[in-house]
Amino acid sequence: MNEQVRKIDIFDTTLRDGEQVPGAKLNAHQKVEIARQLARLNVDIIEAGFPISSPGDLDAVQRVSREIKGPIIAALARTVKEDIDAVWEGIKEAERPRIHMVLGSSDIHLENKLRMDREKAIEMGVESVKYAKRFCPDIEYSTEDASRADLEFLCRIIEAVIKAGATVINIPDTVGYAIPEQYGGIIKHIREKIPATDHVIISVHCHNDLGLATSNSLAAIKNGASQVECTINSIGERAGNTAMEEVVMALKVRSDYYDAYTGIKTTELMRTSKMVSRIMNIPVQPNKAIIGSNAFAHSSGIHQDGILKDRSTYEIMKPEDVGVTQHRMVLTARSGRSALRHKLKEIGFELNQEMIDRVYKRFLSVADAKKEVTEEDLQVIAEIELSKVPETFSLNKIQTVCGNDIMTMAAVSLKKNGDITMDTAGGNGPVDALFKTINRIVGKDIKLNKFSLNAITEGTDALGEAHVEIEANGAKFTGRATSPDIIEASVRAYINAINRVFAAEIMNES
């Protein structure tokens, strides 16, 4: 690699900051399960918890430290000896331990939360770093609420704790207040103002209150940060933390701009996302970047046509790169013939243009009634269209009026040779009334022998499949049709059977 290309460390805090989401508390077994997957993902640091918070969390941090090899294992402490002792008790068996401590740096935090002045904050930070250094050489110091701190005071804190032995300095945007240009400027100023930062890791930890966590983290990287603290699926307090998957893939896709990379095994991103979502019971929004179910789905006919010709037209990364098997063609009323032909070929139907047009017409009818046409839907549509006989009659419109205390009436209009014929009839229910009306229009003595309805796909908008057997001219004929509307499916099946009657008459005449 080019010597100017920098390695960015990924500090995953899913097990600590991510766990602070209400209802997402993890037990020790669950923390180990996620930590093991984070190690497969090849994160650089796993923040396993906040040991002083409870005996259960201390036990979980200890188990992660003992069982997970590879990444640095960190845990969080406030700048007090009891917290630091608890962290060391939790991580001392780790292959590569790190003590992470935090103290406010903004006047808002110092005055309103901690009730201390600036000098006391510096003194407390220095003493805590020196104390932690007795246990562990790798010490991270977080200047909480740094994006709202006085910049010169922030630099004084950083200089002091580096001198005391801190090896990693974290500049958090704790409440998601920063703007990318401003936040990048803070990192740049710190790097230029404090020569000692050349010998430590500058880390950033951003929250998403304004939806800018990823942008702020990337701006920080551009200005010299070399570690990003983030979570899987962007989970975390309030609006969440920086999404690991977004930062990682931004650096991968736009390496030309950032001149930086991570060691993340990106093909494990989707697997990790699904695990965290399942264990923490926090669904991922469908349009979530990188790992949402729609991230590589295409429903627009224009987009689908472009993707089929060249994936780069509408995809800036390969779905396979993040562990998704392939992009997804979502068949909707906006899909075009190119996508339909592609999907039909995938499920085993190689059709000529005439048949594509026939299937497409029926597909649009189903798509208008459903949000999405599934492969199962499409297979049924194709099978029925392929088995159709020439249409003497085709359905134009149907209407029924029914109720528990009124006679059911039906109105039907059918097309024949471009002409439309309408009629009405009553019956014992809507299907009976519709069938009787159709009989009046076609002018045939038709007997219904069998009629059945089945749901052939799942969900409330499932395709209903109708089968009929009729008797005419002393012979039996069957019909079959589908629609999300079971009444329409019934009518189409009946017309399909009647068309077979007329097809048989034409054959006999010839």
MIROZA-928417 format. One record per residue (C-alpha): residue in one letter; x, y, z; residue number from 1. Coordinates in Angstrom, 3 decimals, always signed. Example, Ala and Ser with C-alpha at 12.3 -4.5 7.8 and 13.67 -1.06 7.14 Angstrom:
BEGIN
a_+12.300_-4.500_+7.800_1
s_+13.670_-1.060_+7.140_2
***
This chain:
BEGIN
m_+0.000_+0.000_+0.000_1
n_+0.943_+3.619_-0.442_2
e_+2.878_+4.830_+2.628_3
q_+0.403_+7.686_+2.997_4
v_-2.526_+5.291_+3.431_5
r_-3.318_+5.076_+7.149_6
k_-4.756_+2.193_+9.133_7
i_-7.819_+3.259_+11.154_8
d_-8.487_+1.225_+14.293_9
i_-12.083_+0.183_+14.900_10
f_-13.087_+0.391_+18.570_11
d_-16.413_-1.411_+18.955_12
t_-18.553_-0.332_+21.890_13
t_-21.674_-2.364_+21.071_14
l_-21.290_-4.259_+24.363_15
r_-20.968_-1.088_+26.438_16
d_-22.480_+2.027_+24.847_17
g_-24.757_-0.026_+22.595_18
e_-26.078_-1.928_+25.598_19
q_-27.305_+1.331_+27.119_20
v_-30.344_+1.232_+24.836_21
p_-33.435_+0.660_+27.010_22
g_-34.379_-3.024_+26.968_23
a_-31.141_-4.168_+25.341_24
k_-29.349_-5.445_+28.481_25
l_-27.113_-8.435_+27.739_26
n_-26.181_-11.325_+29.997_27
a_-22.651_-12.743_+30.123_28
h_-23.359_-15.514_+27.624_29
q_-24.803_-13.062_+25.110_30
k_-21.844_-10.689_+25.496_31
v_-19.420_-13.515_+24.806_32
e_-21.446_-14.626_+21.753_33
i_-21.384_-11.139_+20.237_34
a_-17.735_-10.587_+21.218_35
r_-16.761_-13.804_+19.466_36
q_-18.430_-12.550_+16.275_37
l_-16.743_-9.147_+16.658_38
a_-13.416_-10.985_+16.772_39
r_-14.351_-12.803_+13.532_40
l_-15.171_-9.390_+12.089_41
n_-11.606_-8.448_+13.060_42
v_-12.340_-5.338_+15.114_43
d_-9.263_-3.876_+16.794_44
i_-10.785_-3.148_+20.204_45
i_-13.850_-4.555_+21.962_46
e_-15.206_-2.452_+24.805_47
a_-16.794_-5.199_+26.890_48
g_-18.658_-3.177_+29.508_49
f_-18.687_-0.928_+32.566_50
p_-17.604_-3.282_+35.383_51
i_-18.367_-1.019_+38.350_52
s_-22.026_-0.817_+37.269_53
s_-22.988_-4.281_+38.527_54
p_-21.523_-7.666_+39.568_55
g_-23.185_-9.159_+36.483_56
d_-21.397_-6.781_+34.142_57
l_-18.069_-7.429_+35.890_58
d_-18.598_-11.161_+35.361_59
a_-19.461_-10.588_+31.683_60
v_-16.315_-8.485_+31.121_61
q_-14.206_-11.174_+32.810_62
r_-15.654_-13.879_+30.577_63
v_-15.057_-11.853_+27.428_64
s_-11.484_-11.155_+28.575_65
r_-10.774_-14.832_+29.189_66
e_-12.449_-16.287_+26.119_67
i_-11.853_-13.800_+23.300_68
k_-8.443_-13.697_+21.671_69
g_-7.143_-11.252_+19.088_70
p_-8.723_-7.841_+19.728_71
i_-7.744_-5.540_+22.594_72
i_-10.342_-5.892_+25.374_73
a_-11.273_-2.606_+27.038_74
a_-13.702_-1.617_+29.773_75
l_-14.891_+1.760_+30.999_76
a_-14.196_+3.561_+34.283_77
r_-14.850_+6.970_+35.684_78
t_-11.765_+8.780_+36.991_79
v_-12.010_+7.254_+40.474_80
k_-9.918_+4.454_+41.962_81
e_-12.855_+2.135_+42.658_82
d_-13.896_+2.200_+39.013_83
i_-10.352_+1.644_+37.789_84
d_-9.919_-1.259_+40.205_85
a_-13.126_-2.832_+38.884_86
v_-12.003_-2.414_+35.279_87
w_-8.671_-4.064_+36.002_88
e_-10.429_-6.909_+37.807_89
g_-12.539_-7.360_+34.692_90
i_-9.828_-7.240_+32.004_91
k_-6.663_-8.456_+33.715_92
e_-6.913_-11.900_+32.083_93
a_-7.268_-10.421_+28.603_94
e_-4.606_-11.184_+26.042_95
r_-4.365_-7.429_+25.354_96
p_-6.074_-5.302_+28.061_97
r_-6.891_-1.592_+27.927_98
i_-8.232_+0.628_+30.708_99
h_-10.606_+3.264_+29.340_100
m_-11.579_+6.170_+31.568_101
v_-13.800_+9.186_+31.074_102
l_-14.223_+12.640_+32.598_103
g_-16.149_+15.676_+31.361_104
s_-14.263_+18.457_+29.611_105
s_-16.977_+21.025_+28.806_106
d_-17.993_+23.696_+31.304_107
i_-21.558_+22.375_+30.949_108
h_-20.468_+19.018_+32.343_109
l_-17.935_+20.327_+34.853_110
e_-20.234_+22.906_+36.414_111
n_-23.677_+21.353_+36.077_112
k_-22.939_+17.643_+36.484_113
l_-19.588_+17.215_+38.235_114
r_-19.599_+20.410_+40.327_115
m_-15.865_+21.000_+39.831_116
d_-13.690_+23.638_+38.222_117
r_-11.296_+23.205_+35.324_118
e_-8.167_+22.836_+37.417_119
k_-9.745_+20.095_+39.492_120
a_-10.717_+18.250_+36.322_121
i_-7.120_+18.301_+35.046_122
e_-5.794_+17.158_+38.419_123
m_-8.322_+14.330_+38.630_124
g_-7.555_+13.160_+35.112_125
v_-3.787_+13.127_+35.672_126
e_-4.052_+11.255_+38.978_127
s_-6.380_+8.649_+37.473_128
v_-4.114_+7.999_+34.480_129
k_-1.101_+7.580_+36.762_130
y_-3.055_+5.201_+38.986_131
a_-4.306_+3.121_+36.043_132
k_-0.787_+2.982_+34.604_133
r_+0.240_+0.814_+37.579_134
f_-1.943_-1.975_+36.209_135
c_-1.803_-1.620_+32.463_136
p_+0.406_+0.134_+29.868_137
d_-2.510_+0.807_+27.457_138
i_-4.620_+3.672_+28.853_139
e_-7.358_+5.497_+26.962_140
y_-8.582_+8.848_+28.258_141
s_-11.922_+10.262_+27.070_142
t_-12.599_+14.000_+27.316_143
e_-16.375_+13.712_+27.571_144
d_-18.431_+16.358_+25.716_145
a_-15.284_+17.600_+23.966_146
s_-17.239_+19.089_+21.041_147
r_-18.766_+21.651_+23.452_148
a_-15.576_+22.288_+25.450_149
d_-13.364_+25.371_+25.317_150
l_-10.768_+24.327_+22.753_151
e_-7.722_+25.729_+24.581_152
f_-8.797_+24.107_+27.851_153
l_-9.349_+20.836_+25.978_154
c_-5.756_+21.021_+24.730_155
r_-4.502_+21.575_+28.308_156
i_-6.283_+18.410_+29.477_157
i_-4.901_+16.371_+26.590_158
e_-1.324_+17.554_+27.144_159
a_-1.554_+16.763_+30.848_160
v_-2.948_+13.217_+30.521_161
i_-0.509_+12.302_+27.729_162
k_+2.328_+13.417_+30.000_163
a_+0.816_+11.240_+32.769_164
g_+0.908_+8.169_+30.501_165
a_-2.260_+8.036_+28.387_166
t_-1.704_+6.197_+25.105_167
v_-5.070_+6.907_+23.485_168
i_-6.916_+10.222_+23.607_169
n_-10.608_+10.166_+22.783_170
i_-12.385_+13.350_+21.640_171
p_-16.107_+12.531_+22.032_172
d_-19.046_+14.328_+20.491_173
t_-21.064_+13.017_+23.420_174
v_-24.396_+14.617_+22.607_175
g_-24.170_+14.687_+18.824_176
y_-23.777_+18.468_+18.764_177
a_-20.882_+18.794_+16.323_178
i_-20.974_+19.670_+12.629_179
p_-18.460_+17.805_+10.401_180
e_-16.409_+20.874_+9.396_181
q_-16.267_+22.053_+13.008_182
y_-15.468_+18.622_+14.418_183
g_-12.755_+17.992_+11.851_184
g_-11.347_+21.411_+12.777_185
i_-11.153_+20.401_+16.453_186
i_-9.111_+17.323_+15.574_187
k_-6.851_+19.340_+13.280_188
h_-6.281_+22.000_+15.938_189
i_-5.386_+19.401_+18.580_190
r_-2.946_+17.689_+16.237_191
e_-1.253_+20.978_+15.334_192
k_-1.286_+22.449_+18.836_193
i_+0.020_+19.408_+20.756_194
p_+3.192_+17.795_+19.329_195
a_+2.788_+14.858_+21.743_196
t_-0.282_+13.693_+19.805_197
d_+2.120_+12.375_+17.153_198
h_+2.964_+9.589_+19.616_199
v_-0.534_+8.632_+20.773_200
i_-3.723_+7.453_+19.108_201
i_-6.375_+10.117_+18.544_202
s_-9.811_+8.539_+18.818_203
v_-13.313_+9.843_+18.132_204
h_-16.628_+8.787_+19.609_205
c_-19.679_+10.404_+17.993_206
h_-23.384_+10.260_+18.731_207
n_-26.132_+10.580_+16.156_208
d_-28.527_+13.127_+17.678_209
l_-28.408_+15.262_+14.516_210
g_-27.828_+12.309_+12.205_211
l_-24.187_+13.325_+11.719_212
a_-22.263_+10.667_+13.652_213
t_-20.784_+8.966_+10.595_214
s_-20.052_+12.269_+8.847_215
n_-18.333_+13.645_+11.948_216
s_-16.235_+10.501_+12.354_217
l_-15.133_+10.633_+8.715_218
a_-14.297_+14.344_+9.011_219
a_-12.159_+13.483_+12.034_220
i_-10.334_+10.771_+10.085_221
k_-9.634_+13.231_+7.286_222
n_-8.056_+15.533_+9.871_223
g_-5.834_+12.982_+11.561_224
a_-7.905_+10.752_+13.872_225
s_-6.730_+7.145_+13.757_226
q_-9.364_+5.357_+15.843_227
v_-13.162_+5.396_+15.522_228
e_-15.448_+4.290_+18.338_229
c_-18.664_+2.871_+16.954_230
t_-21.368_+0.238_+17.255_231
i_-22.987_-2.348_+15.043_232
n_-26.262_-1.091_+13.517_233
s_-25.599_+2.360_+15.030_234
i_-27.210_+1.299_+18.322_235
g_-26.573_+3.331_+21.451_236
e_-28.087_+5.883_+23.775_237
r_-30.724_+8.257_+22.398_238
a_-30.295_+8.336_+18.590_239
g_-27.347_+5.939_+18.732_240
n_-23.641_+5.951_+17.942_241
t_-21.546_+6.038_+14.802_242
a_-22.443_+3.004_+12.673_243
m_-19.371_+0.832_+12.261_244
e_-20.569_-0.567_+8.946_245
e_-20.977_+2.926_+7.481_246
v_-17.501_+4.129_+8.448_247
v_-15.843_+0.906_+7.314_248
m_-17.533_+0.850_+3.915_249
a_-17.088_+4.596_+3.375_250
l_-13.352_+4.141_+3.815_251
k_-13.382_+1.093_+1.540_252
v_-15.493_+2.603_-1.245_253
r_-13.924_+6.069_-1.055_254
s_-10.332_+5.091_-0.302_255
d_-9.384_+7.498_-3.083_256
y_-10.563_+10.379_-0.890_257
y_-9.679_+9.297_+2.631_258
d_-6.368_+7.487_+1.988_259
a_-7.266_+5.239_+4.895_260
y_-8.441_+1.677_+5.479_261
t_-9.561_-0.637_+8.266_262
g_-8.757_-4.246_+8.987_263
i_-12.436_-5.194_+9.143_264
k_-13.463_-8.389_+7.370_265
t_-16.377_-6.728_+5.603_266
t_-17.977_-9.990_+4.447_267
e_-18.906_-10.561_+8.117_268
l_-20.813_-7.265_+8.463_269
m_-24.267_-8.591_+7.593_270
r_-23.880_-11.677_+9.789_271
t_-22.794_-9.467_+12.702_272
s_-25.636_-7.035_+12.138_273
k_-28.244_-9.789_+12.188_274
m_-26.757_-11.328_+15.338_275
v_-26.788_-8.032_+17.237_276
s_-30.317_-7.259_+16.051_277
r_-31.548_-10.689_+17.140_278
i_-29.852_-10.824_+20.538_279
m_-30.654_-7.232_+21.486_280
n_-34.142_-7.412_+19.958_281
i_-33.596_-4.153_+18.062_282
p_-34.824_-4.342_+14.444_283
v_-32.767_-2.745_+11.675_284
q_-34.694_-0.226_+9.595_285
p_-35.118_-1.495_+6.006_286
n_-33.428_+1.552_+4.442_287
k_-30.441_+1.462_+6.818_288
a_-27.210_+2.056_+4.876_289
i_-25.066_-1.004_+4.159_290
i_-27.006_-3.576_+6.196_291
g_-30.703_-2.684_+5.765_292
s_-32.856_-5.193_+3.886_293
n_-33.337_-2.626_+1.091_294
a_-29.682_-1.563_+0.862_295
f_-29.162_-3.678_-2.266_296
a_-32.788_-3.953_-3.406_297
h_-33.961_-2.412_-6.671_298
s_-37.632_-1.915_-7.572_299
s_-37.613_+0.905_-10.133_300
g_-37.759_-0.379_-13.689_301
i_-35.085_+2.118_-14.782_302
h_-32.749_+1.029_-11.980_303
q_-33.390_-2.665_-12.617_304
d_-32.619_-2.297_-16.303_305
g_-29.381_-0.461_-15.472_306
i_-28.309_-3.058_-12.907_307
l_-28.909_-5.905_-15.346_308
k_-26.726_-4.163_-17.929_309
d_-23.951_-3.055_-15.566_310
r_-24.097_-3.252_-11.763_311
s_-22.034_-0.092_-11.388_312
t_-24.898_+1.980_-12.791_313
y_-26.748_+1.884_-9.460_314
e_-24.455_+0.070_-6.993_315
i_-21.312_+1.684_-5.593_316
m_-20.323_-1.456_-3.693_317
k_-20.908_-5.157_-4.202_318
p_-23.474_-6.743_-1.897_319
e_-21.091_-9.680_-1.576_320
d_-18.548_-7.333_+0.047_321
v_-20.745_-6.948_+3.127_322
g_-21.928_-10.542_+3.285_323
v_-25.112_-10.208_+1.223_324
t_-25.477_-13.036_-1.288_325
q_-26.582_-10.766_-4.118_326
h_-28.572_-7.675_-4.946_327
r_-32.330_-8.145_-4.823_328
m_-34.679_-7.390_-7.668_329
v_-37.955_-6.391_-6.042_330
l_-40.824_-6.881_-8.455_331
t_-43.435_-4.157_-8.074_332
a_-45.764_-2.237_-10.368_333
r_-42.763_-0.001_-11.167_334
s_-40.699_-2.896_-12.527_335
g_-40.166_-3.185_-16.264_336
r_-39.960_-6.045_-18.717_337
s_-36.167_-6.362_-18.337_338
a_-36.430_-7.193_-14.642_339
l_-39.404_-9.478_-15.268_340
r_-37.534_-11.381_-17.993_341
h_-34.478_-11.694_-15.698_342
k_-36.523_-13.001_-12.771_343
l_-38.468_-15.421_-14.974_344
k_-35.189_-16.812_-16.270_345
e_-33.938_-17.214_-12.688_346
i_-36.936_-19.379_-11.812_347
g_-36.718_-21.456_-14.983_348
f_-38.875_-19.723_-17.621_349
e_-37.185_-18.751_-20.905_350
l_-39.959_-17.022_-22.842_351
n_-40.220_-15.314_-26.197_352
q_-41.312_-11.688_-26.451_353
e_-44.956_-12.556_-27.079_354
m_-45.111_-14.651_-23.915_355
i_-43.203_-12.011_-21.939_356
d_-45.837_-9.482_-22.962_357
r_-48.649_-11.799_-21.864_358
v_-47.032_-12.551_-18.515_359
y_-46.183_-8.865_-18.025_360
k_-49.792_-7.810_-18.515_361
r_-50.958_-10.270_-15.859_362
f_-47.992_-9.405_-13.633_363
l_-48.991_-5.723_-13.626_364
s_-52.520_-6.652_-12.613_365
v_-51.186_-8.588_-9.618_366
a_-48.554_-5.946_-8.808_367
d_-51.189_-3.206_-8.671_368
a_-52.978_-5.200_-5.969_369
k_-49.851_-6.166_-3.995_370
k_-46.873_-4.195_-2.697_371
e_-44.440_-6.799_-3.983_372
v_-44.735_-9.769_-6.332_373
t_-42.758_-12.719_-4.955_374
e_-41.023_-15.475_-6.904_375
e_-43.850_-17.824_-5.904_376
d_-46.405_-15.341_-7.272_377
l_-44.486_-14.984_-10.515_378
q_-44.155_-18.725_-11.001_379
v_-47.921_-19.195_-10.697_380
i_-48.607_-16.276_-13.061_381
a_-46.202_-17.700_-15.661_382
e_-47.588_-21.238_-15.410_383
i_-51.154_-20.037_-15.877_384
e_-50.321_-17.747_-18.794_385
l_-48.355_-20.522_-20.509_386
s_-51.250_-22.946_-20.156_387
k_-53.885_-20.512_-21.429_388
v_-55.995_-21.315_-24.465_389
p_-56.895_-18.612_-27.032_390
e_-59.170_-16.054_-25.410_391
t_-62.619_-15.957_-26.979_392
f_-63.756_-13.962_-23.960_393
s_-61.644_-11.837_-21.644_394
l_-62.591_-10.082_-18.444_395
n_-63.252_-6.368_-18.571_396
k_-65.016_-5.446_-15.304_397
i_-66.950_-7.053_-12.474_398
q_-69.045_-5.613_-9.669_399
t_-71.121_-7.235_-6.920_400
v_-73.599_-5.993_-4.338_401
c_-74.221_-8.295_-1.399_402
g_-75.155_-8.357_+2.280_403
n_-76.715_-10.544_+4.923_404
d_-80.255_-9.274_+4.325_405
i_-80.294_-8.372_+0.626_406
m_-80.184_-10.406_-2.565_407
t_-76.730_-10.644_-4.105_408
m_-76.451_-9.034_-7.533_409
a_-73.541_-9.117_-9.962_410
a_-72.624_-7.077_-13.032_411
v_-70.056_-8.318_-15.541_412
s_-68.602_-6.941_-18.769_413
l_-66.604_-9.210_-21.069_414
k_-64.624_-8.489_-24.239_415
k_-65.010_-10.537_-27.414_416
n_-63.267_-9.511_-30.610_417
g_-62.900_-5.986_-29.286_418
d_-66.595_-5.642_-28.415_419
i_-67.758_-5.317_-24.820_420
t_-70.915_-7.047_-23.602_421
m_-72.486_-6.341_-20.215_422
d_-75.134_-8.140_-18.190_423
t_-76.394_-8.654_-14.644_424
a_-77.843_-11.501_-12.631_425
g_-78.662_-12.453_-9.067_426
g_-77.392_-15.439_-7.178_427
n_-76.706_-17.187_-3.913_428
g_-73.564_-15.210_-3.031_429
p_-71.156_-13.163_-5.183_430
v_-69.430_-16.055_-6.983_431
d_-72.722_-17.730_-7.917_432
a_-74.153_-14.426_-9.170_433
l_-71.035_-13.676_-11.235_434
f_-70.965_-17.143_-12.811_435
k_-74.661_-16.887_-13.745_436
t_-74.046_-13.473_-15.307_437
i_-71.150_-14.849_-17.363_438
n_-73.361_-17.718_-18.569_439
r_-75.924_-15.157_-19.805_440
i_-73.240_-13.266_-21.740_441
v_-71.591_-16.279_-23.407_442
g_-74.981_-17.860_-24.248_443
k_-74.003_-21.375_-23.230_444
d_-75.693_-23.994_-21.078_445
i_-72.849_-24.464_-18.591_446
k_-72.925_-26.612_-15.471_447
l_-70.425_-25.988_-12.639_448
n_-69.174_-29.328_-11.301_449
k_-66.331_-28.262_-8.983_450
f_-65.038_-25.046_-7.519_451
s_-62.144_-24.542_-5.047_452
l_-60.022_-21.690_-3.679_453
n_-56.553_-21.858_-2.107_454
a_-54.000_-19.342_-0.832_455
i_-50.778_-20.183_-2.639_456
t_-48.486_-17.574_-1.133_457
e_-48.220_-16.157_+2.385_458
g_-49.529_-13.011_+4.023_459
t_-52.732_-11.017_+4.014_460
d_-52.119_-10.073_+0.369_461
a_-51.486_-13.695_-0.672_462
l_-52.378_-14.807_-4.166_463
g_-55.623_-16.749_-4.211_464
e_-55.779_-19.572_-6.737_465
a_-59.170_-20.688_-8.072_466
h_-59.908_-24.012_-9.788_467
v_-63.163_-24.788_-11.577_468
e_-64.532_-27.741_-13.490_469
i_-67.457_-27.100_-15.796_470
e_-69.534_-29.249_-18.117_471
a_-70.674_-28.089_-21.580_472
n_-71.567_-29.847_-24.822_473
g_-71.371_-33.164_-22.951_474
a_-67.672_-32.683_-22.032_475
k_-65.782_-31.481_-18.976_476
f_-63.374_-28.535_-18.969_477
t_-61.162_-27.080_-16.238_478
g_-60.031_-23.551_-15.561_479
r_-57.451_-22.021_-13.277_480
a_-56.515_-18.446_-12.338_481
t_-54.894_-16.399_-9.595_482
s_-55.341_-12.971_-8.054_483
p_-54.907_-11.316_-4.649_484
d_-58.699_-10.791_-4.973_485
i_-60.334_-14.221_-4.591_486
i_-63.521_-13.077_-6.361_487
e_-61.492_-11.954_-9.372_488
a_-59.501_-15.215_-9.309_489
s_-62.796_-17.163_-9.341_490
v_-64.140_-15.213_-12.319_491
r_-60.903_-15.552_-14.297_492
a_-60.800_-19.310_-13.681_493
y_-64.411_-19.635_-14.868_494
i_-63.676_-17.627_-18.028_495
n_-60.539_-19.729_-18.611_496
a_-62.665_-22.879_-18.566_497
i_-65.288_-21.344_-20.883_498
n_-62.555_-20.376_-23.368_499
r_-61.549_-24.050_-23.440_500
v_-65.131_-24.884_-24.427_501
f_-64.924_-22.515_-27.409_502
a_-61.403_-23.727_-28.315_503
a_-62.716_-27.309_-28.398_504
e_-65.610_-26.287_-30.661_505
i_-63.185_-24.607_-33.089_506
m_-61.013_-27.735_-33.169_507
n_-64.035_-29.968_-33.809_508
e_-65.168_-27.738_-36.652_509
s_-61.772_-27.936_-38.310_510
***
